[in-house]
Amino acid sequence: MRFGLTRWNPTRVARWDPFDEMRQMQTQINDMIKEMSLEEKWSESGTLAPLVDVKDEGNNITVTTDLPGVDKKDVDIDIRDNVIGITAKCGRESESADEGYTRRERTYSMFSRTLTLPAAVTSEGAKAKLENGVLTVTLPKQQPEEKQKIMIE
């Protein structure tokens, strides 16, 4: 064989499988949907998962999150070891009347976020403030217990 040409061999030819192309297309669509949902972590199963800022400030850990339109009586904050859970409910009802038509709209949303903090915290002395739709929780770090020596007999 000259000039780099190869001989045609019928055993090396792959058969076209239309179902294989459909599987490949389905995999590509699934990957696109997965990428879109990873980029937008705002909503998880109908519950809004707001973005959270966690800051280590020496003796305290501060957690800040946006909860627009939420009243402070509708917010629950749970702390266990170094895990914080924030849940909130928000409901609104509006009514308008134009040219004999009455329109009533009800909206309901729920916020929920659970995350692991960088250190163990305690609820004693913790402070939470909800101002202009921004929740700020300040948690004191749990002080490590002092080492106690055990004398050998």
C-alpha positions, 0 to 999 in steps of 0.5 A: 500500500502506498501513500498511507492508504489502507484496505477496506475491511468489512469487519471493521465497519460499525453498524448504525444503531438508531437506538444508540443515537437516541440514548446518546441524545437522552444522556445529553439532555439529562446532562443539560438539565443537571447543569441548569439545576446545579447552577440554580440552587435557589429552589429545592423541591418547591422550597426556596433554599436561600444563599447563606454567608458564614463568617468566622469572627474569632469567638463567634460565627455569624450566619447571614441570609436573605429572607424577603417578605418574611415576618420574624414570627414565621422563622425557626432557627435550630442548632445542634452541634455545628449544624444550623437549620433555618426555615421560614414561611411566607404567605401573602394575599392580594385582591384587586377590583377593576371594571367589575372583575375581582382578582384575588391572588394568594402566594405561599413560599417556604424557605429552608436551609441546613448547613454545617458550620466550621466549628461547634457552637452553643445556643447560649448567648446566641442572637438573631436579628431580622431586618429589611429581609436579611436574617443575621444569626450570631452564635458563640463558639463552644469552648473546648473543655479543659484537659484534666490530668489523671494520676497513675497509681 
